[in-house]
Amino acid sequence: MLQLKSDFEIYPTTRPHRMSAKISEDPSKVKYDVSEGEILESNGSISSNEGNQVQAVSGDKHVVGAELFEEVLNAQIDTSDKEYAPIRRKIDMWLLPILCVTYMLQFLDKLSLNYASAYSMKEDLGLKGNDYANIAAIFNVGYLIGSLPGNWIIQKLPVAKYTGCALFVWAILLIAHVGAKNYSSMMALRFLLGLMEASISPSNMMMCGMFYNKQEQPFRMCTFLSMNGVATMVGALLAYGLGHSTSSALKPWKLIFLVIGVMNFAWAIIFLYVAPDSPASARFLTHEEKLKVIERVSKNQTGIKDTKFKFVQAKEALLDLNTIILALIGLGCGVVNGGTSNFISSLIKGFGFSGLNATLLQLPTGAIELVCVFSAGMIALFTKRNVRTILLFVLCIPTLAGLIGIHVIPLSHKWALVGCCWLLYIIGGPVIMCWILMNVTVAGSSKLSTAKIMWFLMYTAGNITGSKIFYAKEAPRYNTGMKGLIGSYAGMMFLSIVYYLLMFRRNQGRNSKFGKLNPETERAGIINGFNDQTDFENQYFRYHY
């Protein structure tokens, strides 16, 4: 018998190279301090599948990839960086473009209202006072309501198939904007659009987490979120070009919705055909390659996906300081995004530029976001240390400076004010760092789903707030809005410091109590992860922050 630390044991099996895990104690009865994420008492053991014991992984039909994981435990599989590199390149060539295009179109859709506002939409719909702000906010109300069922559905159903159907409905709704006649019809369409889009970002996060390990995820997630910058540039050029279509039967703002809607419709069909639900069902991988992906990703100690919702894990997420702090940072991100994405055109127009030029001048914002977010991903990829929270803090600095500039620079310096506006879209950096931190510091499928729900609920609430604190009477400075955005960034930076210290303390506490990880304890942690243990239940889990 090989003795592991902290009373966990692995017993030899009756079949060569086979090791399946069974936790001898009910994980829900493990005692832990919720506020600190510290395991207080655990006398469980990991033992082989002997006699009439239930198989820990493959016996549970809810665990995605369980049969492949059993094969992994049966065999000696080489997933060294050199051996695995061709498989990772194949995944990158297939999956990464899917995530990038999906995310670009999602953000382009969100910006469509901002671009339409640069033309005659407000006049044609008879919008007055804060009507436009209400239309911007109602999208986020739909998003808020859709976040709860959306995150639950993508855990229960094949994620790619559901997402493809959501893309299809969302495209129809976008095209329907062409028929909007007044304030009420636009409010209804934007609400339904938000409802359908609520599960898109979580599904991208889930698909990324199923195919990449903790070290690989930051670069890939930063890559597809940097598509926000591409969307900004594409949207600005598209809106600028369509703004010249004065002889068309449709006005420029309607053409914007029509063209973006048709693009989404075409992509929904492609997505349904090419997007994989999990490594186990990925058509572009051979059986041997699937085993290697499962073996590699299992080192995250979070499994692949468990479709059974466990309320004990949901409760753990609701009480965990980790998820609470990330959700509060998400609130700040939402306030900034809600203000920026809906009012950037109004800001630039208020500085003395025409509607056409206001759309064209948003091109640099996309380029800056693309470079900053992608660079953050590269740093996270090639740095072995825990730098994710540090990057979150650093990425807040340029935009905070830009917001302060907009608030204090005289209106006569309109190009300096435009330069400050160019910094505002770096909000994508803090957003993606939150997503990465969730994927690598929260274990347990139901706990992670609940953490995502918490984050997106707060993020959406922030978007609603951000779009409501820009008052028409305060144009062009929007002093209340600027102060709200500045306060949000200051809060995010403070919380990122608190988060870093919390994660550092948790890792130090676990190392002190249970000892540092070695190959044997790490192997036990991997099996615990596939058994859908949370980061609190699995004493071999370490936080990558």
N, C-alpha and C positions, 0 to 999 in steps of 0.2 A: 504494500500500500504506500502511495506517495502522499506524505502529509503536507498539507498546505497551511498557510497562516490563518489564524482566527477561527479555528475549529471547522474549516471547510476541507472536505476530503474528496479525492478522486480515486475510485477503485478500479483495478484492472478488469477488463471485460472478457467474456468467453469467446468473442470473435475478434480476429486480428484487426487492428487499426480502428476499432469502433469505440466511440465514447458518446453516449447520450446522457443528458442531464435530467435529474429529477430532484427538485428541492424538497427535502424531507419535512420542512416546516412550511406552514401557510404563509406566503410572503406578506399577506395583508396583516399578519399578526406581528411582523417585525416592528419593534419599537424604534421610533426616530423622533428627533426634534425638528418639527416642521419649519420653524423659523430659521434654523441653521442648516438644515439638510444633513444632520448628523445621525448616523445609526447608533442607537444607544445599546441595543441588545440583539444579537443574532446568533443562533446556534444551529443554523441549517447546514446541510451537507449536500454535496453533489455526488450522486452515485450512479452506477451503471444500470442499464435496463435489464434487470434480472428477474427471474421468476414471473410473478403476475403483476409486476409494477407497470404502470402506464408509461408509455414513451413520452418523454417530456416535450418533444417538439413535434414529431410527425404525427403523433396521435391527436393533435389539436387541429381540426380542419380550418380554424380561423386564422392560423398563422400562414401568411404568404411566404412561399419559398421553403416550407418546412421539409418537404421531401428532398429537395436539393441539399439542404443543410445536413440532413442525415447522411447523404452520400459524401459530403465534405468530411464529416467526422469519420467516415469509413476509409478515407484515402489520404495519401500524402500528396498535397497539392502545393506547387511552387507558385507563390504570388509575389515574388521579389519584384522590385521596381523594374529591373531589366526584362524579366519574363512577362510581366503584366503590361508593360508599355504598349504593345500592339493592340491589346484588348481595350485599354483606356482610349487609345486613338480612335478605335472603331466606335466606341460609345460617344466620344466627342463629335465624330463626324456625323453620327446619326441623331443622337438625342439633343446635343447642344443647339443645333440650328432650330429644332422644333421649339425648344424653350425660348430661344432668342426671338423668333418671329412671333410667337404667341404673346410674349411680354411686350414687344414693340407695338403690336396692334392694340393690345389692351390700353397702353398708355396713350397711343395716338387717339383712341376713342375718347379717353378722358379729356384730352386737350381739344377735342373737336368743338366743344362748347366755347372754350376760350377763343379759338380762332374765329368761330362764327360771330362772336360778339364784336369783333373788329370791323364787321360790315353792318348790314342793315337789319340784323335779326331783331334787335331790341325794338326798333321802330315798326317793323312788320308785324311783330307779335303784340304790339301795344304795351310793352313793358314800362312800368313807371316805378320811381322810388327804388325800393329794395327788391323788386320782383326778380331781377336777374340773380341777386344773391340767394333768393329762395330757390330758384331753379338749380343753382349750383349746389345748394345744401340738400335738396330732396334726393339727389343721386346718392348722397352718402347715407341718407336715412334708409333707402332701399338696400344699400350695401351693408348697413348695420344689421338690419333685419335678416338679410340673407346669409350673414356670417355664421349664425348658429346652425341652421340646417345644412349649409354648404360644407362646413368643415366636418360635420357628422357624416354626410353622404359620401364624401371622398374617402373616408375611412372604411365605410361599409361596402361601397361599390367599386368596380374596376375604375381606377382614377382617370385613365386616358379616355375611356368611352364616355364617362359622364362629362368630362371637360369638353370633349368634342361636341357633344349635344348642347352644352351651355354656350359654346362659341357660335353655334348655328342659330340659336334663339336670339342671342345678343346681336348678331348681324342683321336679323330681320327687324329688330327694334331700332337699330341705327338707321336703316333705310326708311323706316316709318316716320322718322323726324322730318322728312321732306313734306309730309302731309300736315304737320303741326300748323294750326291756324291762330292759336291764342295762348295765353299764359297757362290756362288749365290743361290743355292738351300736352304742352311741353312738360309741365310738372308730372303728368301721368307717365309719359315716356321715359323721363329721366329716372323716376322711381323704379320702374320695371327694369331699366338697364342696370341700375345699381344692384338690384336683387339678383340678376343673372351673373354679374361680374364678381360677386362676393367670393366665389370659390376658385377663381382663376389663379391668384397669387399663391394660396395655400396648396393648390394642386401642383404648381411649378416647384414649390419647395419640397413637396412629398416625392415627386419624380426624381428630383436631384438627389435627395437623401437616400433613395433606394438604389442608386447606381454609383454613388461616389462615397469614399470614406471621408473622415473628418479633415484630413489634410488636403484632399482634393476639392472639397465642397466650396471653400471660400472663393477660389478663382472662378469656378463655374457659375456660382450664384452671382458674383460680381459681373461676370460676362453677360448673363442674360438681363440683369437689372441695368447694366450700362446701355441697354437698348432703349431705355427712357430717353437718353441723349439722342440716339438715332431717330427715335420717334419725334422728338422736338424739332430736329432739323428737317426730316421728311415732311412733317406737318406744316412747318413754316413755309417751305418751298411750295407745297401743295396748296396751302391757303393763299399764298402770294400769286401763284399761277391762276387759280380759280377766281381770284379777285378781279382778274382782267376779263372774265367771261360775262361782260355786261349785255351781250346780245342774246344770251341763252334764254330759253323759256323758264329756266330755274334761276333764281337769284344765287349769288356766290355762296351765301351761308348754307343754302339748301344743297348745293353741289358738294360742299365739304362733307356733309353727312352722308350723301348718296355714295360718293366715291369711297369713303372709308368703310361704309357698310358693305359695299360690293367686295372690297378687299377682304373683309372679315368672313363673308359668306364663302368665298373661294377657299380661304385658308381652313375653315371649319371642315370642309370635305376632305382636304388633304390630311388634316390632323387626325381625323377619325381613321384614316387608312394607315398612317405611318407611326403614330405615337404608341409606345408600349405601356402596358399597365404595370409591369414589374420586370425585373431581370428574368424571372421564371417564364414569362410569356414573350420575351423579346425575340422577334423573328430574325433579327440580324445577328444574333449570337448562336454559336454552336452549343451543344450540350456541355462540352468540356469548358467552353468559355463562360457559360452560365455558372458552373460550379466555382470557377475562379472568381467571378464577380461576387457571388454569395459569400465565399470565404473572405474576400477582401473587405466587403462592406460589413460583414459580421463583426469586424474588429471595432466598429463604432460602439459596440455593446448596446445597441438599440434595436436589434433585429431588423427585419425588413418592413413588415406591416402585420398587425393583428386586427382583423375586422370585427372582433368582439369588443364592444364598449364596456369598460369597467369603471363603475362609479367611484370606487375607492381611489382609483388613480386620478379621476377628475377632482375629487376633494383634495387630494394631495397637491395638485397643480394650483388650485384656488388659494391654498395656504402657504405656498412656497415663495419665499422672498425673491428667489431667482426669477420666477415667472411674473411676479407682481412688479418688480423693478423694470423688467423688459416691457411689460404692458404700459407702464407709466411713460417710458421713453417713447413707445409707440404713440401715446397720446400727443406728446410734443411734436413728433414727426407728422402726425395728422394735421395739427393746427397749421404748421408751416406749409404742408402740401396743399391743404384746402385753400389757403390764401393765395399761394403762389400760382398754382395751376389754373385758377379761375380768374385771377385779376392781373396777371402779368401784362396782358394786352392793354388793359385799362390804365395801368401804371405808365407804360411807355407812351400811350396816346396822350396822357395827361402832362407829359414832359414836353409836348409840342410837336409830336410826330403824327402823320396821317395813319389811317387804318392799314393801308398797304405796307407802309414802312414799319409799322408796329409789328406786323407778322414777320417781315423779313429780318428785323433786328433781333428776333428770338433765335436765329440760327446759331450764334455763338453760345447761347445758353446750353444747347444740346451738345455742342463740341466740348465744352468745359465739363459737363457732367460725364460724358463718355470717357474722357481722359482720366478724370479724378476717380470715378468708380472702378474703372478697369485697372488703374494703377494700384488702387487699394487691394484688389484681388490678387494682383501679381505679388505685392508685398506679403500678403497672407500666405500665398502659395510657397514662396521661397524662404520664409522665415519660420523656423521650427518652434520658436518661443510663442508664448501666449500674447499675441499682439492685437487680437480682434477688438477688444474693448478699447485699447489705446487708439486704434484706427477710428473707432466710432467717435472718440473725443476729438481727435485731430480734424476729422472731416466736418465737424461742426464749426470750426474756427472761421474759414473763409466766408461762409454764408452769414454768420453772425456779424462779421465786419461789413459785408454788403448791406445788411439790414440797417445797421447803425448809420452807414453812409447815406442811404435813402432818407433816413429820418432827419439828418442834420445838414446835408449839402444843400446850398441854395438852389432854387429852381432854375436860375439863370445858367447853371452849369449842367445843361441837359445831357451832355455826353458822359460826364462823370456819373450821373444818376443811372444812365443806361448801363454803364460798366458795372455798377453795383447790382443792377437787375440780373446781369449775366451770371452772377455768383449764386443766385437763389436756387437753381435747380440741382445743386450738389446735395440736396436733401435725400436723393437716392442713395447716397453713401451710408448715412446712419440707418436708413431703412434696411438695407441689405445686411448690414452688420448685425442688426437685431435678429434677422431671419437666420443668419449663420449661427449666432449664439444659441438660438432656440434649438436648432437641429443638432448641436453638438454638446449641449449642457442639459438637455431634458430627455430622459429615457422613459420608455413605456408608451405604447401607441396611444392609449386613451389619455395619458397625461400630456403627451405632446399635442394631441388634437385639442385638448382643453386649453393648453398654453397658447396655441394659435388662435383659438376663438377669443381668448382674453385679449391678445395683442390686437387682432383685427377689430374687435369691438371698440377698444380704446382708440385705435388709429382712425376708425371711421367717425367716432364721436369727435375726435380732434379735427377731422376734415369738415364736419358740420360746423363746429365752432369757428374754424379758420375762415370759412366762406361767409360767416354771419357777422364777423367783426370788422368787415370792410364796408363802411357806410358811404353811400353815394354822396352825401352832403360833405364828406371830408376829402373828396377827390381834389387834387391829384395825389396828395401825400398819404391819405388814409392813415392818419396818426394813430388811431386806436388799433388798427390792424397791424401796423409796424411794431407798436409796443407789445402786442400780443405775441407776435412772431419772435421778437427779441427775448421776451420772457421765456418762451418755450425752449429756445436754444440754450439759454442759461440753465434752465432746469435739466435738460438732457445731458449737458456736460457735467453737472453736479452728480446726477444719478449714475453716469458712466464711471465716475470715480468710486462711488459707493459699491457699484456692481463688481468692479475689479477687486476691491478689498474683500468682498464677500466670497468670491470664487477662490481667491488666494487662501483665505482662512479655511474654507471647506477642504481644499486639497491638502493643506498642511495638517488639518485635524485628522483626516483619514490616514495620511501617511504615518502620523504619530501613533494612532490607535491600532491600525491594521498592518503597518509596514508598507514600504514602497512596492510597486508592482514588479513582478518578475514574469518570465514566460509562462510559468504554470498558473499563477494567479490571474494573469491576463487571459489565459485560455478559459479559466473558470468564469471570468467576467463576461466573455463572449457568449458562452452557453447561457448564462443568466440573462443576457440581453435578448437572446432568441426565445427565452422563456417569458419574454415580455415583462421582466422586472423593471421597476423604475430606478432612477439614479439614487433614490433613498434606500431602496430594498437591496440593491446590488453594491456590496461594500467594496468591490473591485473597480467600481466606476470612478473615473477621475474627470474633472471638469477641464475642458479646453476653452479657455476664454481669451 
